Amino acid sequence: MEPEKEDFMTSKWRPMMAVMYMCVCTCDFVLFPILWSLLQVFNKGSVILQWQPITLQGAGLFHMAMGAVLGVAAWSRGQEKMAGVTNPAVGASSQISTTQTTTSQATTTVAASIEDITPPVRTGYGGKIAPPPSPQFPI
């Protein structure tokens, strides 16, 4: 059974938010001030008024909100990566399948773990291997 493919917006909303914020900041702090000055020079002959950044009006609430959205998105993505949500085989590594094999002496139960076939989870920028999960004992 093939895993369902995620929708483009579902999988790419975090990078798209970052690109949108970068475009807004570039326009509001670089492009619009230059165009505002050029517009004044061509109309009146000199720059009289300074550009007031639109995103800084209202005490910069836009930047605070975008910082919160992007910060939480980056944090949650890191949590997903550490939990192995993006790779279902890694997330299901605690499942154990049991098979029965008959030998000439007795019936032996062989447990094969999914961990044997999946690569280890890597974390951080250095690509270190994550520590093994702690054993879960029944209560």
BARO-583268 format. One line per field, with one value per atom (N, C-alpha, C, O, CB): residue in three letters; atom name; x, y, z negated. Coordinates in steps of 0.02 Angstrom, whole numbers, always signed. Last residue first. Glycine has a CB too. Example, Ala and Ser with C-alpha at 12.3 -4.5 7.8 and 13.67 -1.06 7.14 Angstrom:
BEGIN
aa	c(Ser/Ser/Ser/Ser/Ser/Ala/Ala/Ala/Ala/Ala)
at	c(N/CA/C/O/CB/N/CA/C/O/CB)
xx	c(+642/+684/+645/+670/+704/+660/+615/+660/+712/+565)
yy	c(-112/-53/+2/+57/-30/-284/-225/-165/-166/-224)
zz	c(-354/-357/-394/-402/-286/-390/-390/-390/-423/-452)
! end
This chain:
BEGIN
aa	c(Ile/Ile/Ile/Ile/Ile/Pro/Pro/Pro/Pro/Pro/Phe/Phe/Phe/Phe/Phe/Gln/Gln/Gln/Gln/Gln/Pro/Pro/Pro/Pro/Pro/Ser/Ser/Ser/Ser/Ser/Pro/Pro/Pro/Pro/Pro/Pro/Pro/Pro/Pro/Pro/Pro/Pro/Pro/Pro/Pro/Ala/Ala/Ala/Ala/Ala/Ile/Ile/Ile/Ile/Ile/Lys/Lys/Lys/Lys/Lys/Gly/Gly/Gly/Gly/Gly/Gly/Gly/Gly/Gly/Gly/Tyr/Tyr/Tyr/Tyr/Tyr/Gly/Gly/Gly/Gly/Gly/Thr/Thr/Thr/Thr/Thr/Arg/Arg/Arg/Arg/Arg/Val/Val/Val/Val/Val/Pro/Pro/Pro/Pro/Pro/Pro/Pro/Pro/Pro/Pro/Thr/Thr/Thr/Thr/Thr/Ile/Ile/Ile/Ile/Ile/Asp/Asp/Asp/Asp/Asp/Glu/Glu/Glu/Glu/Glu/Ile/Ile/Ile/Ile/Ile/Ser/Ser/Ser/Ser/Ser/Ala/Ala/Ala/Ala/Ala/Ala/Ala/Ala/Ala/Ala/Val/Val/Val/Val/Val/Thr/Thr/Thr/Thr/Thr/Thr/Thr/Thr/Thr/Thr/Thr/Thr/Thr/Thr/Thr/Ala/Ala/Ala/Ala/Ala/Gln/Gln/Gln/Gln/Gln/Ser/Ser/Ser/Ser/Ser/Thr/Thr/Thr/Thr/Thr/Thr/Thr/Thr/Thr/Thr/Thr/Thr/Thr/Thr/Thr/Gln/Gln/Gln/Gln/Gln/Thr/Thr/Thr/Thr/Thr/Thr/Thr/Thr/Thr/Thr/Ser/Ser/Ser/Ser/Ser/Ile/Ile/Ile/Ile/Ile/Gln/Gln/Gln/Gln/Gln/Ser/Ser/Ser/Ser/Ser/Ser/Ser/Ser/Ser/Ser/Ala/Ala/Ala/Ala/Ala/Gly/Gly/Gly/Gly/Gly/Val/Val/Val/Val/Val/Ala/Ala/Ala/Ala/Ala/Pro/Pro/Pro/Pro/Pro/Asn/Asn/Asn/Asn/Asn/Thr/Thr/Thr/Thr/Thr/Val/Val/Val/Val/Val/Gly/Gly/Gly/Gly/Gly/Ala/Ala/Ala/Ala/Ala/Met/Met/Met/Met/Met/Lys/Lys/Lys/Lys/Lys/Glu/Glu/Glu/Glu/Glu/Gln/Gln/Gln/Gln/Gln/Gly/Gly/Gly/Gly/Gly/Arg/Arg/Arg/Arg/Arg/Ser/Ser/Ser/Ser/Ser/Trp/Trp/Trp/Trp/Trp/Ala/Ala/Ala/Ala/Ala/Ala/Ala/Ala/Ala/Ala/Val/Val/Val/Val/Val/Gly/Gly/Gly/Gly/Gly/Leu/Leu/Leu/Leu/Leu/Val/Val/Val/Val/Val/Ala/Ala/Ala/Ala/Ala/Gly/Gly/Gly/Gly/Gly/Met/Met/Met/Met/Met/Ala/Ala/Ala/Ala/Ala/Met/Met/Met/Met/Met/His/His/His/His/His/Phe/Phe/Phe/Phe/Phe/Leu/Leu/Leu/Leu/Leu/Gly/Gly/Gly/Gly/Gly/Ala/Ala/Ala/Ala/Ala/Gly/Gly/Gly/Gly/Gly/Gln/Gln/Gln/Gln/Gln/Leu/Leu/Leu/Leu/Leu/Thr/Thr/Thr/Thr/Thr/Ile/Ile/Ile/Ile/Ile/Pro/Pro/Pro/Pro/Pro/Gln/Gln/Gln/Gln/Gln/Trp/Trp/Trp/Trp/Trp/Gln/Gln/Gln/Gln/Gln/Leu/Leu/Leu/Leu/Leu/Ile/Ile/Ile/Ile/Ile/Val/Val/Val/Val/Val/Ser/Ser/Ser/Ser/Ser/Gly/Gly/Gly/Gly/Gly/Lys/Lys/Lys/Lys/Lys/Asn/Asn/Asn/Asn/Asn/Phe/Phe/Phe/Phe/Phe/Val/Val/Val/Val/Val/Gln/Gln/Gln/Gln/Gln/Leu/Leu/Leu/Leu/Leu/Leu/Leu/Leu/Leu/Leu/Ser/Ser/Ser/Ser/Ser/Trp/Trp/Trp/Trp/Trp/Leu/Leu/Leu/Leu/Leu/Ile/Ile/Ile/Ile/Ile/Pro/Pro/Pro/Pro/Pro/Phe/Phe/Phe/Phe/Phe/Leu/Leu/Leu/Leu/Leu/Val/Val/Val/Val/Val/Phe/Phe/Phe/Phe/Phe/Asp/Asp/Asp/Asp/Asp/Cys/Cys/Cys/Cys/Cys/Thr/Thr/Thr/Thr/Thr/Cys/Cys/Cys/Cys/Cys/Val/Val/Val/Val/Val/Cys/Cys/Cys/Cys/Cys/Met/Met/Met/Met/Met/Tyr/Tyr/Tyr/Tyr/Tyr/Met/Met/Met/Met/Met/Val/Val/Val/Val/Val/Ala/Ala/Ala/Ala/Ala/Met/Met/Met/Met/Met/Met/Met/Met/Met/Met/Pro/Pro/Pro/Pro/Pro/Arg/Arg/Arg/Arg/Arg/Trp/Trp/Trp/Trp/Trp/Lys/Lys/Lys/Lys/Lys/Ser/Ser/Ser/Ser/Ser/Thr/Thr/Thr/Thr/Thr/Met/Met/Met/Met/Met/Phe/Phe/Phe/Phe/Phe/Asp/Asp/Asp/Asp/Asp/Glu/Glu/Glu/Glu/Glu/Lys/Lys/Lys/Lys/Lys/Glu/Glu/Glu/Glu/Glu/Pro/Pro/Pro/Pro/Pro/Glu/Glu/Glu/Glu/Glu/Met/Met/Met/Met/Met)
at	c(N/CA/C/O/CB/N/CA/C/O/CB/N/CA/C/O/CB/N/CA/C/O/CB/N/CA/C/O/CB/N/CA/C/O/CB/N/CA/C/O/CB/N/CA/C/O/CB/N/CA/C/O/CB/N/CA/C/O/CB/N/CA/C/O/CB/N/CA/C/O/CB/N/CA/C/O/CB/N/CA/C/O/CB/N/CA/C/O/CB/N/CA/C/O/CB/N/CA/C/O/CB/N/CA/C/O/CB/N/CA/C/O/CB/N/CA/C/O/CB/N/CA/C/O/CB/N/CA/C/O/CB/N/CA/C/O/CB/N/CA/C/O/CB/N/CA/C/O/CB/N/CA/C/O/CB/N/CA/C/O/CB/N/CA/C/O/CB/N/CA/C/O/CB/N/CA/C/O/CB/N/CA/C/O/CB/N/CA/C/O/CB/N/CA/C/O/CB/N/CA/C/O/CB/N/CA/C/O/CB/N/CA/C/O/CB/N/CA/C/O/CB/N/CA/C/O/CB/N/CA/C/O/CB/N/CA/C/O/CB/N/CA/C/O/CB/N/CA/C/O/CB/N/CA/C/O/CB/N/CA/C/O/CB/N/CA/C/O/CB/N/CA/C/O/CB/N/CA/C/O/CB/N/CA/C/O/CB/N/CA/C/O/CB/N/CA/C/O/CB/N/CA/C/O/CB/N/CA/C/O/CB/N/CA/C/O/CB/N/CA/C/O/CB/N/CA/C/O/CB/N/CA/C/O/CB/N/CA/C/O/CB/N/CA/C/O/CB/N/CA/C/O/CB/N/CA/C/O/CB/N/CA/C/O/CB/N/CA/C/O/CB/N/CA/C/O/CB/N/CA/C/O/CB/N/CA/C/O/CB/N/CA/C/O/CB/N/CA/C/O/CB/N/CA/C/O/CB/N/CA/C/O/CB/N/CA/C/O/CB/N/CA/C/O/CB/N/CA/C/O/CB/N/CA/C/O/CB/N/CA/C/O/CB/N/CA/C/O/CB/N/CA/C/O/CB/N/CA/C/O/CB/N/CA/C/O/CB/N/CA/C/O/CB/N/CA/C/O/CB/N/CA/C/O/CB/N/CA/C/O/CB/N/CA/C/O/CB/N/CA/C/O/CB/N/CA/C/O/CB/N/CA/C/O/CB/N/CA/C/O/CB/N/CA/C/O/CB/N/CA/C/O/CB/N/CA/C/O/CB/N/CA/C/O/CB/N/CA/C/O/CB/N/CA/C/O/CB/N/CA/C/O/CB/N/CA/C/O/CB/N/CA/C/O/CB/N/CA/C/O/CB/N/CA/C/O/CB/N/CA/C/O/CB/N/CA/C/O/CB/N/CA/C/O/CB/N/CA/C/O/CB/N/CA/C/O/CB/N/CA/C/O/CB/N/CA/C/O/CB/N/CA/C/O/CB/N/CA/C/O/CB/N/CA/C/O/CB/N/CA/C/O/CB/N/CA/C/O/CB/N/CA/C/O/CB/N/CA/C/O/CB/N/CA/C/O/CB/N/CA/C/O/CB/N/CA/C/O/CB/N/CA/C/O/CB/N/CA/C/O/CB/N/CA/C/O/CB/N/CA/C/O/CB/N/CA/C/O/CB/N/CA/C/O/CB/N/CA/C/O/CB/N/CA/C/O/CB/N/CA/C/O/CB/N/CA/C/O/CB/N/CA/C/O/CB/N/CA/C/O/CB/N/CA/C/O/CB/N/CA/C/O/CB/N/CA/C/O/CB/N/CA/C/O/CB/N/CA/C/O/CB/N/CA/C/O/CB/N/CA/C/O/CB/N/CA/C/O/CB/N/CA/C/O/CB/N/CA/C/O/CB/N/CA/C/O/CB/N/CA/C/O/CB)
xx	c(+146/+133/+93/+77/+96/+280/+208/+200/+241/+175/+408/+388/+314/+288/+430/+492/+428/+406/+387/+375/+659/+611/+548/+550/+643/+692/+695/+643/+590/+683/+770/+713/+718/+743/+647/+942/+888/+830/+840/+914/+984/+990/+932/+878/+991/+1021/+980/+990/+1002/+905/+1175/+1122/+1087/+1119/+1151/+1206/+1219/+1160/+1103/+1233/+1213/+1191/+1205/+1215/+1223/+1239/+1297/+1278/+1321/+1335/+1117/+1152/+1211/+1232/+1176/+995/+1042/+1077/+1067/+1094/+986/+961/+1016/+1075/+937/+926/+981/+952/+900/+1022/+881/+858/+917/+953/+799/+947/+939/+917/+933/+1005/+843/+904/+894/+837/+927/+758/+756/+822/+854/+698/+773/+775/+773/+785/+718/+767/+822/+828/+882/+812/+651/+712/+771/+819/+729/+554/+560/+625/+651/+499/+605/+587/+596/+640/+630/+546/+585/+561/+502/+579/+552/+528/+574/+635/+522/+503/+555/+523/+473/+586/+481/+451/+508/+553/+407/+487/+522/+487/+467/+596/+447/+423/+455/+452/+344/+580/+524/+502/+533/+542/+660/+658/+596/+562/+720/+647/+641/+635/+607/+701/+543/+606/+596/+542/+664/+436/+440/+508/+528/+382/+401/+437/+443/+453/+508/+297/+309/+347/+328/+241/+329/+315/+331/+373/+354/+283/+303/+283/+227/+271/+340/+300/+328/+388/+301/+324/+361/+316/+259/+390/+344/+302/+346/+398/+256/+430/+419/+374/+367/+389/+434/+490/+479/+515/+553/+350/+322/+376/+365/+281/+429/+381/+352/+331/+326/+496/+534/+487/+503/+575/+393/+429/+469/+476/+475/+347/+306/+343/+327/+246/+427/+442/+403/+424/+519/+377/+380/+396/+380/+431/+390/+323/+326/+282/+287/+497/+495/+427/+409/+514/+524/+477/+472/+444/+409/+607/+634/+588/+613/+643/+517/+575/+605/+626/+628/+426/+404/+463/+459/+366/+508/+478/+455/+463/+420/+535/+590/+564/+595/+630/+407/+439/+498/+508/+463/+388/+347/+376/+371/+276/+486/+490/+450/+474/+465/+438/+504/+511/+540/+559/+313/+317/+384/+388/+305/+351/+314/+316/+321/+240/+415/+450/+416/+449/+455/+316/+374/+413/+440/+420/+225/+204/+264/+264/+165/+307/+275/+255/+267/+213/+342/+394/+366/+398/+427/+216/+253/+310/+324/+280/+187/+144/+181/+178/+80/+289/+282/+241/+258/+250/+262/+325/+323/+351/+383/+134/+143/+207/+206/+146/+159/+121/+129/+129/+48/+225/+259/+224/+257/+329/+142/+194/+226/+251/+163/+72/+37/+86/+74/-7/+195/+140/+100/+96/+94/+282/+301/+247/+251/+365/+234/+232/+252/+241/+277/+260/+191/+188/+143/+156/+382/+367/+297/+278/+419/+378/+360/+341/+291/+300/+498/+454/+441/+488/+484/+497/+531/+479/+423/+573/+472/+448/+486/+505/+374/+553/+526/+507/+523/+466/+670/+638/+618/+660/+686/+632/+673/+633/+571/+697/+546/+615/+660/+721/+617/+417/+429/+501/+516/+411/+420/+362/+378/+356/+310/+546/+518/+458/+445/+498/+562/+610/+580/+589/+675/+455/+457/+505/+491/+478/+492/+428/+428/+403/+371/+611/+613/+549/+551/+622/+560/+606/+609/+609/+676/+480/+450/+494/+470/+437/+576/+525/+491/+476/+472/+647/+681/+630/+640/+722/+547/+580/+616/+616/+630/+509/+463/+497/+478/+410/+631/+602/+558/+567/+562/+661/+710/+676/+692/+747/+556/+616/+668/+714/+648/+450/+436/+499/+495/+400/+512/+473/+467/+479/+404/+572/+612/+575/+605/+629/+460/+513/+556/+574/+557/+389/+358/+411/+408/+308/+483/+461/+430/+444/+411/+490/+550/+532/+562/+596/+358/+383/+445/+454/+398/+357/+311/+336/+334/+240/+454/+466/+421/+442/+455/+388/+452/+468/+493/+508/+275/+266/+331/+331/+243/+337/+300/+288/+290/+233/+390/+436/+400/+429/+470/+260/+311/+361/+373/+349/+188/+164/+216/+217/+103/+212/+257/+235/+261/+262/+117/+188/+233/+289/+210/-4/+6/+80/+103/-31/+8/+3/+15/+41/-66/+12/+68/+66/+118/+66/-42/-57/+2/+38/-123/+47/+21/+7/+40/+69/-1/+42/+8/-51/+55/-14/-48/+0/+36/-111/+91/+68/+36/+56/+126/+31/+70/+45/-15/+69/+42/+0/+44/+89/-48)
yy	c(-69/-44/-94/-82/+23/-128/-125/-104/-120/-194/-17/-74/-70/-15/-77/+30/+43/-20/-70/+64/+91/+35/+53/+89/-28/+238/+203/+147/+154/+250/+235/+250/+209/+154/+234/+287/+238/+255/+285/+166/+455/+399/+350/+370/+425/+492/+502/+443/+387/+511/+532/+482/+493/+503/+410/+694/+642/+594/+613/+674/+799/+734/+678/+621/+718/+927/+884/+815/+777/+877/+984/+1005/+960/+954/+1076/+862/+918/+932/+897/+904/+684/+747/+800/+784/+739/+538/+585/+651/+672/+593/+372/+441/+487/+477/+454/+239/+274/+346/+377/+272/+157/+190/+226/+242/+240/+0/+72/+104/+80/+103/-133/-115/-40/-18/-147/-147/-180/-156/-159/-254/-89/-51/-82/-47/-47/-182/-136/-96/-73/-88/-342/-272/-231/-244/-243/-500/-457/-385/-371/-479/-642/-573/-532/-531/-542/-804/-758/-689/-678/-779/-946/-881/-833/-823/-854/-1113/-1055/-992/-986/-1056/-1274/-1214/-1154/-1146/-1209/-1396/-1363/-1304/-1286/-1339/-1479/-1489/-1457/-1490/-1460/-1445/-1515/-1526/-1576/-1554/-1296/-1331/-1404/-1423/-1298/-1175/-1243/-1272/-1273/-1288/-1009/-1055/-1122/-1125/-1027/-869/-936/-977/-978/-971/-697/-751/-817/-820/-743/-534/-600/-652/-651/-615/-368/-420/-487/-496/-414/-223/-285/-336/-346/-312/-49/-106/-167/-162/-90/+55/+15/-45/-88/+58/+124/+79/+37/-11/+119/+213/+149/+100/+39/+119/+319/+330/+265/+262/+374/+260/+278/+288/+269/+342/+243/+184/+199/+156/+159/+373/+329/+268/+242/+308/+516/+450/+400/+385/+435/+626/+629/+562/+551/+679/+593/+596/+595/+566/+659/+582/+540/+540/+490/+470/+663/+609/+562/+507/+636/+756/+714/+655/+601/+755/+813/+778/+732/+676/+827/+871/+820/+779/+718/+851/+966/+913/+855/+797/+940/+1048/+1012/+955/+902/+1061/+1095/+1055/+1016/+958/+1099/+1171/+1111/+1066/+1005/+1131/+1272/+1228/+1164/+1110/+1265/+1332/+1301/+1253/+1199/+1354/+1376/+1330/+1295/+1234/+1367/+1466/+1405/+1354/+1294/+1422/+1561/+1528/+1463/+1412/+1574/+1602/+1568/+1532/+1478/+1617/+1660/+1607/+1567/+1506/+1636/+1756/+1702/+1644/+1586/+1728/+1837/+1804/+1747/+1694/+1854/+1882/+1838/+1803/+1745/+1878/+1960/+1904/+1855/+1795/+1929/+2056/+2013/+1951/+1896/+2052/+2114/+2079/+2033/+1979/+2128/+2170/+2123/+2082/+2021/+2159/+2262/+2202/+2149/+2089/+2219/+2384/+2326/+2261/+2208/+2323/+2485/+2457/+2393/+2353/+2442/+2532/+2489/+2451/+2394/+2440/+2517/+2554/+2507/+2447/+2585/+2436/+2459/+2501/+2517/+2499/+2410/+2355/+2376/+2339/+2299/+2529/+2510/+2457/+2459/+2485/+2650/+2578/+2559/+2572/+2534/+2800/+2770/+2697/+2683/+2810/+2894/+2836/+2811/+2803/+2780/+3072/+3008/+2953/+2962/+3006/+3209/+3164/+3098/+3072/+3151/+3268/+3308/+3263/+3278/+3349/+3268/+3223/+3264/+3291/+3165/+3366/+3348/+3303/+3299/+3413/+3377/+3397/+3382/+3385/+3469/+3330/+3395/+3419/+3476/+3391/+3211/+3255/+3325/+3374/+3224/+3151/+3163/+3211/+3247/+3097/+3144/+3181/+3198/+3253/+3139/+3062/+3132/+3173/+3231/+3135/+2941/+2973/+3046/+3089/+2936/+2914/+2928/+2962/+3008/+2863/+2889/+2944/+2963/+3022/+2925/+2777/+2837/+2898/+2951/+2827/+2684/+2707/+2771/+2815/+2652/+2669/+2693/+2721/+2775/+2635/+2619/+2684/+2712/+2773/+2675/+2496/+2553/+2619/+2671/+2537/+2415/+2434/+2497/+2544/+2377/+2408/+2421/+2451/+2507/+2357/+2387/+2420/+2437/+2476/+2376/+2328/+2383/+2421/+2480/+2356/+2227/+2282/+2341/+2398/+2258/+2149/+2177/+2236/+2288/+2124/+2110/+2151/+2185/+2243/+2108/+2035/+2094/+2139/+2200/+2072/+1933/+1979/+2043/+2098/+1945/+1870/+1899/+1949/+2003/+1844/+1824/+1873/+1908/+1968/+1839/+1732/+1788/+1843/+1902/+1765/+1642/+1679/+1740/+1794/+1634/+1592/+1625/+1667/+1723/+1573/+1533/+1588/+1627/+1688/+1561/+1434/+1487/+1546/+1603/+1460/+1348/+1387/+1444/+1497/+1342/+1307/+1340/+1379/+1438/+1289/+1243/+1307/+1343/+1404/+1295/+1122/+1178/+1244/+1296/+1188/+1024/+1008/+1069/+1068/+956/+1085/+1053/+1042/+1051/+986/+1127/+1177/+1147/+1181/+1211/+1000/+1047/+1098/+1111/+1084/+858/+915/+964/+968/+950/+703/+764/+816/+818/+791/+543/+600/+663/+674/+608/+401/+455/+514/+533/+477/+259/+313/+368/+381/+341/+107/+168/+221/+229/+194/-59/+0/+62/+69/+0)
zz	c(-1645/-1713/-1752/-1810/-1712/-1542/-1560/-1633/-1676/-1548/-1483/-1524/-1541/-1552/-1588/-1348/-1380/-1418/-1387/-1327/-1335/-1335/-1373/-1423/-1366/-1239/-1302/-1301/-1271/-1361/-1077/-1121/-1184/-1185/-1085/-1058/-1049/-1096/-1149/-1063/-1003/-1050/-1041/-1018/-1122/-831/-891/-938/-916/-873/-760/-767/-833/-885/-762/-690/-740/-743/-732/-809/-600/-576/-625/-605/-511/-636/-625/-600/-581/-688/-661/-601/-585/-528/-608/-723/-726/-660/-611/-778/-695/-722/-719/-713/-794/-616/-626/-649/-624/-562/-646/-643/-658/-707/-694/-545/-609/-598/-547/-648/-420/-441/-507/-525/-387/-441/-432/-454/-501/-471/-472/-402/-389/-333/-366/-609/-574/-501/-472/-576/-651/-661/-623/-607/-735/-641/-584/-590/-540/-581/-699/-712/-649/-608/-769/-716/-672/-682/-673/-597/-812/-809/-765/-776/-881/-804/-782/-777/-742/-713/-895/-878/-863/-902/-936/-847/-872/-849/-792/-849/-888/-854/-887/-948/-857/-878/-910/-867/-818/-981/-792/-864/-895/-935/-897/-659/-676/-751/-773/-650/-657/-647/-667/-690/-688/-596/-624/-607/-548/-598/-643/-599/-634/-695/-581/-647/-674/-622/-563/-692/-682/-635/-669/-713/-569/-723/-748/-696/-671/-817/-722/-690/-713/-721/-612/-817/-807/-775/-797/-874/-821/-806/-792/-759/-746/-833/-893/-880/-924/-947/-715/-729/-791/-802/-737/-653/-674/-694/-692/-618/-614/-667/-695/-752/-643/-508/-568/-626/-682/-555/-418/-440/-503/-547/-384/-389/-430/-455/-508/-391/-398/-373/-415/-471/-375/-465/-392/-361/-302/-370/-599/-570/-494/-462/-594/-686/-627/-593/-562/-645/-791/-803/-743/-749/-820/-732/-785/-799/-817/-849/-642/-617/-670/-655/-593/-730/-684/-658/-654/-625/-793/-833/-788/-806/-875/-682/-715/-758/-760/-758/-660/-608/-638/-621/-549/-775/-765/-711/-715/-746/-754/-813/-802/-817/-875/-637/-638/-696/-689/-641/-684/-628/-626/-614/-562/-784/-803/-746/-760/-820/-700/-755/-776/-785/-815/-613/-586/-641/-629/-550/-708/-661/-636/-637/-602/-772/-810/-765/-781/-848/-664/-704/-744/-750/-750/-627/-581/-617/-603/-522/-741/-723/-677/-687/-689/-736/-795/-778/-799/-853/-613/-622/-683/-682/-629/-639/-584/-595/-586/-517/-740/-756/-702/-717/-766/-748/-718/-732/-736/-743/-795/-840/-812/-851/-907/-687/-734/-778/-797/-697/-560/-589/-633/-619/-533/-498/-565/-597/-656/-561/-372/-420/-490/-538/-397/-304/-318/-373/-416/-254/-337/-324/-348/-405/-359/-259/-324/-311/-279/-357/-174/-172/-243/-282/-129/-195/-202/-200/-223/-267/-83/-136/-136/-83/-126/+16/-39/-98/-156/-16/+137/+89/+29/-7/+69/+285/+226/+180/+183/+188/+393/+402/+343/+349/+415/+396/+364/+370/+353/+292/+478/+474/+449/+478/+429/+469/+536/+534/+582/+568/+329/+370/+439/+463/+379/+292/+269/+312/+328/+196/+354/+371/+350/+388/+337/+286/+358/+380/+422/+398/+157/+168/+242/+259/+143/+184/+155/+167/+184/+79/+227/+274/+249/+289/+285/+107/+167/+217/+245/+200/+20/+6/+67/+77/-50/+90/+85/+66/+93/+34/+77/+141/+136/+174/+170/-68/-15/+47/+67/+4/-157/-182/-128/-140/-233/-86/-132/-154/-169/-193/-7/+24/-23/-3/+44/-106/-52/-19/-6/+1/-182/-213/-160/-167/-258/-85/-117/-146/-137/-171/-58/-5/-34/-10/+42/-183/-155/-100/-95/-127/-194/-242/-216/-225/-310/-87/-87/-134/-117/-107/-131/-70/-66/-45/-8/-245/-252/-190/-197/-264/-187/-235/-242/-245/-304/-111/-76/-123/-100/-49/-208/-166/-129/-118/-114/-262/-303/-260/-273/-345/-161/-188/-228/-229/-230/-95/-81/-113/-94/-8/-125/-136/-129/-156/-86/-97/-162/-175/-232/-164/+34/-18/-88/-132/-16/+100/+105/+48/+17/+172/+4/+47/+46/-4/+24/-5/-35/+18/+69/-88/+46/+59/+31/+42/+135/-59/-23/-14/-60/-61/-28/-71/-29/+27/-113/+46/+53/+5/-2/+125/+0/+0/+0/-41/-60)
! end
